[in-house]
Amino acid sequence: MGRYSNDGFLTALDKQFNRVRTQGSLFITLKRYVPKAFKSGRENPEGSEPLCLIRAKLGNNSISTVVPQKDVAKFQSAFSTILKGNMDGLKKPEKKKVKEVKNK
């Protein structure tokens, strides 16, 4: 699993969306992430403010990024643009027609 910068993650996510058209499913998860201090007592370099951890997984290939609180609005607008641009191939599920049998 590779940790990318925010812009690198968006680029890699776009590549995964292009690959998913031919194979498998793409799973995206968003999670609140609060970095903890190391056991040795050292301060974590990511700080202690809450972050947003975003992961994308296609088969065995997974990518992730951590978005700081101050960059969430900028990242979310770019992320939503990529999602809207790549969700054009969705199909409506076919509904099975159920025939009612009346018993008298």
Summary of the structure (lengths in Angstrom):
residues: 104
radius of gyration: 20.1
end to end distance: 62.7
largest distance: 79.0
contacts: 208
relative contact order: 0.21
helix: 32%
strand: 25%
